[in-house]
């Protein structure tokens, strides 16, 4: 029987901190699209199969991260036996034939994202009980993410509850935080400001500077925006490539909308003398 593994899981997808954790709530996915495996995947195979295999690989990594730290990256049942392709397909909710083809691609010499090694089949007693803490009902920070159901058995249930219910029904997303008028205005002002003004400031600083102004003394949003556009066109901020542009929070702290300068005038051309 073959034991499938994510190739170099510990070295590539974890760090010193994650290797200490019993169970991961996240894993590290390498960045970039220039690795030899990625280039091999996308150049050696038809696009539909390549992207299908890529999606399968991400799903395999998602499941691998739930394994116990001692075996993370290897697809083992909780009794130590290798997971069959059928069992693995059941866990990641993939069609068996799609998973089989994707594994072939992922183990190809040009990709090598998954490896497989032969393991002897271990006889197991049919009377072995099913652990209550099955990997299909996943808790945070504990458990191996596995079960010991036989590969040919259908998913069991306890007290009439489908073990897949929790995984198939995602929790309701948290409601989007309501954006206040001030936040919307400051976001607009931030977007309007030159890159140099943003580099000399930060969003928290801008928010703090605005909050310092008593509500009764705050100018209308359009007054501030119009004044800021005036500053962006003035000579002081346009000369020398805009070197004199102030950080946005400083501009707010100084109430610069109260003294909007005149737009920069075109400088007269210099008289050229011939000798």
C-alpha atoms as a printed R data frame, in Angstrom:
    type eleno elety resid chain resno       x      y       z
1   ATOM     1    CA   UNK     A     1   0.000  0.000   0.000
2   ATOM     2    CA   UNK     A     2   1.319  3.461  -0.849
3   ATOM     3    CA   UNK     A     3   1.869  6.193   1.712
4   ATOM     4    CA   UNK     A     4   1.402  9.595   0.118
5   ATOM     5    CA   UNK     A     5   3.354 12.568   1.476
6   ATOM     6    CA   UNK     A     6   3.717 16.272   0.771
7   ATOM     7    CA   UNK     A     7   7.299 16.506  -0.430
8   ATOM     8    CA   UNK     A     8   9.559 18.297   2.083
9   ATOM     9    CA   UNK     A     9   6.561 19.404   4.161
10  ATOM    10    CA   UNK     A    10   8.537 20.328   7.278
11  ATOM    11    CA   UNK     A    11  11.232 22.251   5.423
12  ATOM    12    CA   UNK     A    12   8.956 24.132   3.006
13  ATOM    13    CA   UNK     A    13   5.599 24.601   4.738
14  ATOM    14    CA   UNK     A    14   6.625 25.095   8.378
15  ATOM    15    CA   UNK     A    15   9.111 26.986  10.498
16  ATOM    16    CA   UNK     A    16  10.698 26.482  13.917
17  ATOM    17    CA   UNK     A    17   7.625 27.812  15.710
18  ATOM    18    CA   UNK     A    18   5.042 25.778  13.817
19  ATOM    19    CA   UNK     A    19   6.991 22.548  14.298
20  ATOM    20    CA   UNK     A    20   6.421 22.854  18.060
21  ATOM    21    CA   UNK     A    21   2.655 23.048  17.718
22  ATOM    22    CA   UNK     A    22   0.511 19.954  18.134
23  ATOM    23    CA   UNK     A    23  -1.953 21.134  15.508
24  ATOM    24    CA   UNK     A    24  -1.755 24.037  13.097
25  ATOM    25    CA   UNK     A    25  -4.429 26.608  12.470
26  ATOM    26    CA   UNK     A    26  -2.441 27.729   9.422
27  ATOM    27    CA   UNK     A    27   0.546 26.671   7.371
28  ATOM    28    CA   UNK     A    28   3.167 28.501   5.314
29  ATOM    29    CA   UNK     A    29   2.643 28.435   1.537
30  ATOM    30    CA   UNK     A    30   5.739 29.454  -0.464
31  ATOM    31    CA   UNK     A    31   5.261 32.631  -2.483
32  ATOM    32    CA   UNK     A    32   6.130 33.276  -6.098
33  ATOM    33    CA   UNK     A    33   5.372 31.494  -9.367
34  ATOM    34    CA   UNK     A    34   8.948 30.751 -10.422
35  ATOM    35    CA   UNK     A    35   9.761 27.528  -8.573
36  ATOM    36    CA   UNK     A    36  10.785 24.537 -10.690
37  ATOM    37    CA   UNK     A    37   7.738 22.581  -9.506
38  ATOM    38    CA   UNK     A    38   5.283 25.320 -10.443
39  ATOM    39    CA   UNK     A    39   6.907 25.891 -13.828
40  ATOM    40    CA   UNK     A    40   6.942 22.142 -14.468
41  ATOM    41    CA   UNK     A    41   3.293 21.811 -13.532
42  ATOM    42    CA   UNK     A    42   2.141 24.647 -15.761
43  ATOM    43    CA   UNK     A    43   4.372 23.822 -18.740
44  ATOM    44    CA   UNK     A    44   4.289 20.015 -18.901
45  ATOM    45    CA   UNK     A    45   0.548 19.472 -18.574
46  ATOM    46    CA   UNK     A    46  -2.653 20.714 -20.156
47  ATOM    47    CA   UNK     A    47  -3.913 23.873 -18.406
48  ATOM    48    CA   UNK     A    48  -7.150 22.231 -17.202
49  ATOM    49    CA   UNK     A    49  -5.273 19.314 -15.633
50  ATOM    50    CA   UNK     A    50  -2.520 21.560 -14.257
51  ATOM    51    CA   UNK     A    51  -4.937 23.878 -12.452
52  ATOM    52    CA   UNK     A    52  -6.977 20.912 -11.265
53  ATOM    53    CA   UNK     A    53  -3.843 19.327  -9.791
54  ATOM    54    CA   UNK     A    54  -2.883 22.654  -8.203
55  ATOM    55    CA   UNK     A    55  -6.274 22.875  -6.493
56  ATOM    56    CA   UNK     A    56  -5.949 19.284  -5.266
57  ATOM    57    CA   UNK     A    57  -2.491 20.068  -3.891
58  ATOM    58    CA   UNK     A    58  -3.802 23.044  -1.915
59  ATOM    59    CA   UNK     A    59  -6.584 20.859  -0.483
60  ATOM    60    CA   UNK     A    60  -4.011 18.204   0.476
61  ATOM    61    CA   UNK     A    61  -1.908 20.847   2.225
62  ATOM    62    CA   UNK     A    62  -4.990 22.105   4.081
63  ATOM    63    CA   UNK     A    63  -5.575 18.612   5.420
64  ATOM    64    CA   UNK     A    64  -1.885 17.915   6.080
65  ATOM    65    CA   UNK     A    65  -1.783 20.907   8.432
66  ATOM    66    CA   UNK     A    66  -4.382 19.230  10.676
67  ATOM    67    CA   UNK     A    67  -2.187 16.176  11.278
68  ATOM    68    CA   UNK     A    68  -0.319 15.509  14.501
69  ATOM    69    CA   UNK     A    69   3.087 17.199  14.445
70  ATOM    70    CA   UNK     A    70   4.906 13.852  14.487
71  ATOM    71    CA   UNK     A    71   3.413 12.777  11.140
72  ATOM    72    CA   UNK     A    72   2.384 16.074   9.608
73  ATOM    73    CA   UNK     A    73   2.634 16.018   5.832
74  ATOM    74    CA   UNK     A    74   2.121 12.224   5.613
75  ATOM    75    CA   UNK     A    75  -1.385 10.963   4.957
76  ATOM    76    CA   UNK     A    76  -1.864  8.368   7.693
77  ATOM    77    CA   UNK     A    77  -4.935  7.088   9.480
78  ATOM    78    CA   UNK     A    78  -4.904  7.427  13.260
79  ATOM    79    CA   UNK     A    79  -3.988  3.739  13.561
80  ATOM    80    CA   UNK     A    80  -0.790  4.355  11.602
81  ATOM    81    CA   UNK     A    81  -1.924  2.810   8.314
82  ATOM    82    CA   UNK     A    82  -1.600  4.747   5.044
83  ATOM    83    CA   UNK     A    83  -4.733  6.428   3.758
84  ATOM    84    CA   UNK     A    84  -6.050  4.971   0.540
85  ATOM    85    CA   UNK     A    85  -6.786  7.286  -2.378
86  ATOM    86    CA   UNK     A    86 -10.481  6.690  -1.753
87  ATOM    87    CA   UNK     A    87 -10.187  7.728   1.901
88  ATOM    88    CA   UNK     A    88  -8.147 10.780   0.975
89  ATOM    89    CA   UNK     A    89 -10.662 11.759  -1.694
90  ATOM    90    CA   UNK     A    90 -13.450 11.439   0.853
91  ATOM    91    CA   UNK     A    91 -11.664 13.753   3.279
92  ATOM    92    CA   UNK     A    92 -10.826 16.532   0.828
93  ATOM    93    CA   UNK     A    93 -14.198 16.130  -0.959
94  ATOM    94    CA   UNK     A    94 -12.654 15.249  -4.331
95  ATOM    95    CA   UNK     A    95 -13.647 12.786  -7.026
96  ATOM    96    CA   UNK     A    96 -11.476  9.659  -6.763
97  ATOM    97    CA   UNK     A    97 -10.524  9.660 -10.445
98  ATOM    98    CA   UNK     A    98  -9.583 13.362 -10.288
99  ATOM    99    CA   UNK     A    99  -7.465 12.769  -7.191
100 ATOM   100    CA   UNK     A   100  -5.721  9.785  -8.782
101 ATOM   101    CA   UNK     A   101  -4.806 11.770 -11.894
102 ATOM   102    CA   UNK     A   102  -3.734 14.786  -9.846
103 ATOM   103    CA   UNK     A   103  -1.470 12.609  -7.693
104 ATOM   104    CA   UNK     A   104   0.183 11.268 -10.835
105 ATOM   105    CA   UNK     A   105   0.852 14.819 -11.968
106 ATOM   106    CA   UNK     A   106   2.012 16.037  -8.553
107 ATOM   107    CA   UNK     A   107   4.452 13.096  -8.301
108 ATOM   108    CA   UNK     A   108   5.796 13.668 -11.822
109 ATOM   109    CA   UNK     A   109   9.533 14.247 -12.086
110 ATOM   110    CA   UNK     A   110   8.991 17.814 -13.317
111 ATOM   111    CA   UNK     A   111   6.792 18.727 -10.315
112 ATOM   112    CA   UNK     A   112   7.684 16.532  -7.309
113 ATOM   113    CA   UNK     A   113   5.267 18.189  -4.896
114 ATOM   114    CA   UNK     A   114   3.972 14.816  -3.656
115 ATOM   115    CA   UNK     A   115   5.844 11.585  -3.059
116 ATOM   116    CA   UNK     A   116   4.709  8.036  -2.363
117 ATOM   117    CA   UNK     A   117   6.404  5.078  -0.741
118 ATOM   118    CA   UNK     A   118   5.301  1.470  -0.427
119 ATOM   119    CA   UNK     A   119   4.247  0.269   3.008
120 ATOM   120    CA   UNK     A   120   3.215 -3.233   4.057
121 ATOM   121    CA   UNK     A   121  -0.473 -3.751   4.740
122 ATOM   122    CA   UNK     A   122  -1.236 -4.159   8.464
123 ATOM   123    CA   UNK     A   123  -4.148 -6.364   9.401
124 ATOM   124    CA   UNK     A   124  -6.598 -4.661  11.706
125 ATOM   125    CA   UNK     A   125  -9.320 -6.247  13.787
126 ATOM   126    CA   UNK     A   126 -12.816 -5.409  12.543
127 ATOM   127    CA   UNK     A   127 -13.881 -5.030  16.156
128 ATOM   128    CA   UNK     A   128 -11.714 -1.931  16.676
129 ATOM   129    CA   UNK     A   129 -13.879  0.879  18.019
130 ATOM   130    CA   UNK     A   130 -14.182  4.203  16.265
131 ATOM   131    CA   UNK     A   131 -12.638  7.000  18.279
132 ATOM   132    CA   UNK     A   132 -15.139  9.570  19.474
133 ATOM   133    CA   UNK     A   133 -12.831 12.455  18.579
134 ATOM   134    CA   UNK     A   134 -12.820 11.678  14.872
135 ATOM   135    CA   UNK     A   135 -10.739 13.965  12.681
136 ATOM   136    CA   UNK     A   136 -13.841 14.920  10.699
137 ATOM   137    CA   UNK     A   137 -15.103 17.027  13.613
138 ATOM   138    CA   UNK     A   138 -12.160 19.334  13.966
139 ATOM   139    CA   UNK     A   139 -11.386 21.248  17.133
140 ATOM   140    CA   UNK     A   140  -8.961 24.107  17.311
141 ATOM   141    CA   UNK     A   141  -5.487 23.341  18.625
142 ATOM   142    CA   UNK     A   142  -5.990 19.598  19.246
143 ATOM   143    CA   UNK     A   143  -6.606 16.267  17.520
144 ATOM   144    CA   UNK     A   144  -4.830 14.634  14.585
145 ATOM   145    CA   UNK     A   145  -7.382 15.364  11.922
146 ATOM   146    CA   UNK     A   146  -7.770 11.594  11.233
147 ATOM   147    CA   UNK     A   147 -10.214  8.790  11.906
148 ATOM   148    CA   UNK     A   148  -9.835  5.017  11.968
149 ATOM   149    CA   UNK     A   149 -12.799  4.128   9.779
150 ATOM   150    CA   UNK     A   150 -11.929  1.431   7.230
151 ATOM   151    CA   UNK     A   151 -11.239  2.661   3.706
152 ATOM   152    CA   UNK     A   152 -14.275  0.843   2.321
153 ATOM   153    CA   UNK     A   153 -16.713  2.034   4.968
154 ATOM   154    CA   UNK     A   154 -19.103  4.915   4.585
155 ATOM   155    CA   UNK     A   155 -18.768  7.783   7.068
156 ATOM   156    CA   UNK     A   156 -20.291  6.837  10.409
157 ATOM   157    CA   UNK     A   157 -22.571  8.956  12.504
158 ATOM   158    CA   UNK     A   158 -23.078  9.331  16.215
159 ATOM   159    CA   UNK     A   159 -26.544  9.895  17.632
160 ATOM   160    CA   UNK     A   160 -27.867 10.400  14.114
161 ATOM   161    CA   UNK     A   161 -25.556 13.352  13.386
162 ATOM   162    CA   UNK     A   162 -23.604 13.287  10.137
163 ATOM   163    CA   UNK     A   163 -19.925 13.649  10.922
164 ATOM   164    CA   UNK     A   164 -19.548 15.842   7.835
165 ATOM   165    CA   UNK     A   165 -22.244 18.317   8.899
166 ATOM   166    CA   UNK     A   166 -19.817 20.625  10.675
167 ATOM   167    CA   UNK     A   167 -17.345 20.711   7.800
168 ATOM   168    CA   UNK     A   168 -19.997 21.018   5.076
169 ATOM   169    CA   UNK     A   169 -21.800 23.879   6.766
170 ATOM   170    CA   UNK     A   170 -19.355 26.768   7.184
171 ATOM   171    CA   UNK     A   171 -19.968 29.154  10.055
172 ATOM   172    CA   UNK     A   172 -21.788 32.357   9.244
173 ATOM   173    CA   UNK     A   173 -19.277 35.101   8.441
174 ATOM   174    CA   UNK     A   174 -18.849 37.906  10.907
175 ATOM   175    CA   UNK     A   175 -20.853 40.965   9.919
176 ATOM   176    CA   UNK     A   176 -18.860 43.617   8.104
177 ATOM   177    CA   UNK     A   177 -17.936 46.445  10.477
178 ATOM   178    CA   UNK     A   178 -19.883 49.599   9.738
179 ATOM   179    CA   UNK     A   179 -17.757 52.335   8.185
180 ATOM   180    CA   UNK     A   180 -18.327 55.699   9.812
181 ATOM   181    CA   UNK     A   181 -18.500 58.917   7.756
182 ATOM   182    CA   UNK     A   182 -15.201 60.048   9.300
183 ATOM   183    CA   UNK     A   183 -13.480 56.807   8.278
184 ATOM   184    CA   UNK     A   184 -14.834 57.071   4.753
185 ATOM   185    CA   UNK     A   185 -13.682 60.691   4.516
186 ATOM   186    CA   UNK     A   186 -10.181 59.922   5.839
187 ATOM   187    CA   UNK     A   187  -9.869 57.009   3.399
188 ATOM   188    CA   UNK     A   188 -10.775 59.379   0.560
189 ATOM   189    CA   UNK     A   189  -8.280 61.976   1.789
190 ATOM   190    CA   UNK     A   190  -5.563 59.315   2.104
191 ATOM   191    CA   UNK     A   191  -6.203 58.105  -1.441
192 ATOM   192    CA   UNK     A   192  -6.096 61.688  -2.738
193 ATOM   193    CA   UNK     A   193  -2.793 62.565  -1.065
194 ATOM   194    CA   UNK     A   194   0.523 62.218  -2.951
195 ATOM   195    CA   UNK     A   195   2.674 59.144  -2.371
196 ATOM   196    CA   UNK     A   196   5.290 61.226  -0.541
197 ATOM   197    CA   UNK     A   197   2.654 62.556   1.880
198 ATOM   198    CA   UNK     A   198   1.611 58.972   2.666
199 ATOM   199    CA   UNK     A   199   5.205 57.806   3.083
200 ATOM   200    CA   UNK     A   200   5.733 60.544   5.685
201 ATOM   201    CA   UNK     A   201   2.604 59.562   7.567
202 ATOM   202    CA   UNK     A   202   0.454 56.552   8.386
203 ATOM   203    CA   UNK     A   203  -3.240 55.794   8.526
204 ATOM   204    CA   UNK     A   204  -3.298 55.527  12.364
205 ATOM   205    CA   UNK     A   205  -1.515 58.881  12.648
206 ATOM   206    CA   UNK     A   206  -4.026 60.480  10.295
207 ATOM   207    CA   UNK     A   207  -6.933 59.054  12.269
208 ATOM   208    CA   UNK     A   208  -5.433 60.243  15.559
209 ATOM   209    CA   UNK     A   209  -4.802 63.740  14.183
210 ATOM   210    CA   UNK     A   210  -8.410 64.027  13.016
211 ATOM   211    CA   UNK     A   211  -9.787 62.757  16.333
212 ATOM   212    CA   UNK     A   212  -7.820 65.428  18.197
213 ATOM   213    CA   UNK     A   213 -10.044 68.067  16.638
214 ATOM   214    CA   UNK     A   214 -13.204 68.606  18.643
215 ATOM   215    CA   UNK     A   215 -16.266 67.605  16.637
216 ATOM   216    CA   UNK     A   216 -17.713 71.089  16.866
217 ATOM   217    CA   UNK     A   217 -14.516 72.521  15.358
218 ATOM   218    CA   UNK     A   218 -14.117 70.059  12.514
219 ATOM   219    CA   UNK     A   219 -14.516 71.604   9.048
220 ATOM   220    CA   UNK     A   220 -16.828 70.120   6.438
221 ATOM   221    CA   UNK     A   221 -15.330 67.237   4.487
222 ATOM   222    CA   UNK     A   222 -15.601 69.015   1.140
223 ATOM   223    CA   UNK     A   223 -13.792 72.060   2.554
224 ATOM   224    CA   UNK     A   224 -10.832 69.895   3.581
225 ATOM   225    CA   UNK     A   225 -10.745 67.991   0.287
226 ATOM   226    CA   UNK     A   226 -10.943 71.164  -1.801
227 ATOM   227    CA   UNK     A   227  -8.212 72.821   0.259
228 ATOM   228    CA   UNK     A   228  -5.965 69.769   0.003
229 ATOM   229    CA   UNK     A   229  -6.263 69.774  -3.757
230 ATOM   230    CA   UNK     A   230  -5.239 73.445  -3.646
231 ATOM   231    CA   UNK     A   231  -2.134 72.544  -1.654
232 ATOM   232    CA   UNK     A   232  -1.286 69.835  -4.162
233 ATOM   233    CA   UNK     A   233  -1.264 72.503  -6.915
234 ATOM   234    CA   UNK     A   234   0.671 75.168  -5.030
235 ATOM   235    CA   UNK     A   235   4.274 76.150  -5.804
236 ATOM   236    CA   UNK     A   236   5.608 75.009  -2.425
237 ATOM   237    CA   UNK     A   237   4.450 71.420  -2.997
238 ATOM   238    CA   UNK     A   238   5.161 71.176  -6.719
239 ATOM   239    CA   UNK     A   239   8.705 72.527  -6.819
240 ATOM   240    CA   UNK     A   240  11.705 70.187  -6.771
241 ATOM   241    CA   UNK     A   241   9.558 67.147  -7.431
242 ATOM   242    CA   UNK     A   242   7.356 67.782  -4.406
243 ATOM   243    CA   UNK     A   243  10.108 67.451  -1.796
244 ATOM   244    CA   UNK     A   244   8.314 69.874   0.541
245 ATOM   245    CA   UNK     A   245   5.058 67.874   0.695
246 ATOM   246    CA   UNK     A   246   4.034 67.371   4.322
247 ATOM   247    CA   UNK     A   247   2.996 64.112   5.921
248 ATOM   248    CA   UNK     A   248  -0.801 63.964   5.828
249 ATOM   249    CA   UNK     A   249  -1.203 63.803   9.618
250 ATOM   250    CA   UNK     A   250   1.050 66.858  10.008
251 ATOM   251    CA   UNK     A   251  -1.075 68.755   7.493
252 ATOM   252    CA   UNK     A   252  -4.160 67.927   9.587
253 ATOM   253    CA   UNK     A   253  -2.465 68.809  12.887
254 ATOM   254    CA   UNK     A   254  -1.590 72.260  11.497
255 ATOM   255    CA   UNK     A   255  -5.156 72.877  10.191
256 ATOM   256    CA   UNK     A   256  -3.685 73.793   6.816
257 ATOM   257    CA   UNK     A   257  -7.146 74.028   5.206
258 ATOM   258    CA   UNK     A   258  -7.379 77.400   6.938
259 ATOM   259    CA   UNK     A   259  -4.640 78.909   4.722
260 ATOM   260    CA   UNK     A   260  -4.930 77.349   1.283
261 ATOM   261    CA   UNK     A   261  -2.217 78.821  -0.995
262 ATOM   262    CA   UNK     A   262  -2.672 80.062  -4.510
263 ATOM   263    CA   UNK     A   263  -1.987 77.596  -7.337
264 ATOM   264    CA   UNK     A   264   1.536 77.603  -8.713
265 ATOM   265    CA   UNK     A   265   2.035 80.109 -11.552
266 ATOM   266    CA   UNK     A   266   4.042 79.275 -14.611
267 ATOM   267    CA   UNK     A   267   7.526 80.684 -14.110
268 ATOM   268    CA   UNK     A   268   8.567 83.212 -16.792
269 ATOM   269    CA   UNK     A   269  11.048 81.833 -19.260
270 ATOM   270    CA   UNK     A   270  14.581 83.013 -18.658
271 ATOM   271    CA   UNK     A   271  15.979 85.571 -21.076
272 ATOM   272    CA   UNK     A   272  18.762 84.136 -23.166
273 ATOM   273    CA   UNK     A   273  21.657 86.376 -24.062
274 ATOM   274    CA   UNK     A   274  23.982 85.876 -26.978
275 ATOM   275    CA   UNK     A   275  27.510 87.134 -26.797
